[in-house]
Amino acid sequence: MSDERERFLIRYSRGFAPFIVARASGAWLQTEDGQHILDFTSGQICSTIGHNHPRIVEAVQQSLEEVIHLNSWMLSQPVLELAERLASLLPASLNKVILVNTGGEANEIGLRIAKMHTGRFEVVGLTRSWHGLQTGTASLNLAGGHSGYGPLMPGSLTLPAPYAYRCPIRHCKGTCDCSCLDAGFDLIDKQSVGSLCAVIAEPVLSAGGVIVPPPEYFQRLRQLCEEHEMLLILDEAQTGFGRLGTMFGCEKLGFKPQAISVAKALSSAYLPIAAVMIPELTYEALLVESKKLGAFGHGFTYGGHPVSAAVAVKAIEIYQRDRIIEKAARRAPLFQARLKALGEHPLIGEARGLGLIGGLELVADKTSKRSFDAQHGVGAAARFARSEA
Ligand SMILES: Cc1ncc(COP(=O)(O)O)c(C=O)c1O
């Protein structure tokens, strides 16, 4: 092992960054050896208002003086305030909130709610999606591999993603016409053991390569879910809180899901907090169901953590007072135009995105579309970029 820092740490990515961060401020990191680095990773795609924002630091300090941790069934004022704020920001139908810690956990709970609510268990995810690393969500994560981690959760089914650049059903030429959705549901009907429960989807498939579904995709998906009496859960971990130029991706897509999960930018990533929101009616049905089964079992050590909730309240206040969402919407056209211009580069097969999410698909050759990684090895792109710089 060449990296001395791994003596006691388990490595969970290809390698740790080749520096130790001493301070962070705004978009900048300062390393222990005095380098200043522009943090394009944005704290794992979520530091929407930059590192160490003074108003967030103040909110943390105040909260630390008031209450730090409680048993999760004891509520604090920031938790109540956050629940109310979230309910006021979302479509009126989604007014019941449960606060958890991470995006994966929120999605896991969304799936548990859907299972208890419908009494069924088959859940569907899109290829190229990423929903977290708990067993249920990981079984639906199709942006990464599954090999080596044992069996997937029974009842995990797959829909081909609307990935027009490499159409999964070899049908579309560059523009998705939703045939993959209809073909995918035909397969689901065939595979199902009669227990279809929910579909979980990202408004823009982000970690799996920034795949932007065509405008009619979610309307059609919602219709198919209704026909199959399935819930549609929207995972807004990446699209929530302004990244598409609207507070939530569902506004941009113009449709209302039956559940939404948010994470990451909920607290601008300062502290772990995530949430699932469902309609009052689903909640009432859940109460009936949970009495039959004993309980909707989801009390856990850090549920509705007071300090995280205080930070999330402050982050939302900053998004609103500083008009962060409007600014994102104003900047998006220029960002997308510049991004698309990069698509001319011989190693960029496609430049795609929506709002302030952008992705560049690297290829070894534009005509064959052979992927850059397949040709040069995973990680070669970063080495190439460093040598060009
Ligand atoms: C869309 C989406 N959902 C869920 C997750 C998982 O969130 P977490 O890492 O907080 O569990 C991620 C993480 O990148 C994500 O991009």
The ligand as an SDF file (V2000), in Angstrom:
LIG
                    3D

 16 16  0  0  0  0  0  0  0  0999 V2000
  -29.6740   10.9840   -6.4420 C   0  0  0  0  0  0  0  0  0  0  0  0
  -29.0050   10.4480   -5.2150 C   0  0  0  0  0  0  0  0  0  0  0  0
  -29.7550    9.8100   -4.3100 N   0  0  0  0  0  0  0  0  0  0  0  0
  -29.2210    9.3130   -3.1760 C   0  0  0  0  0  0  0  0  0  0  0  0
  -27.8820    9.4540   -2.9260 C   0  0  0  0  0  0  0  0  0  0  0  0
  -27.3170    8.8810   -1.6680 C   0  0  0  0  0  0  0  0  0  0  0  0
  -27.1460    9.9010   -0.7560 O   0  0  0  0  0  0  0  0  0  0  0  0
  -26.2070    9.6360    0.5150 P   0  0  0  0  0  0  0  0  0  0  0  0
  -24.8170    9.5200   -0.0180 O   0  0  0  0  0  0  0  0  0  0  0  0
  -26.4290   10.8720    1.3540 O   0  0  0  0  0  0  0  0  0  0  0  0
  -26.7060    8.3930    1.1650 O   0  0  0  0  0  0  0  0  0  0  0  0
  -27.0620   10.1280   -3.8390 C   0  0  0  0  0  0  0  0  0  0  0  0
  -25.6310   10.2870   -3.5710 C   0  0  0  0  0  0  0  0  0  0  0  0
  -24.8600   10.7820   -4.3540 O   0  0  0  0  0  0  0  0  0  0  0  0
  -27.6350   10.6350   -5.0180 C   0  0  0  0  0  0  0  0  0  0  0  0
  -26.9100   11.2570   -5.9370 O   0  0  0  0  0  0  0  0  0  0  0  0
  1  2  1  0
  2  3  1  0
  2 15  2  0
  3  4  2  0
  4  5  1  0
  5  6  1  0
  5 12  2  0
  6  7  1  0
  7  8  1  0
  8  9  2  0
  8 10  1  0
  8 11  1  0
 12 13  1  0
 12 15  1  0
 13 14  2  0
 15 16  1  0
M  END
$$$$
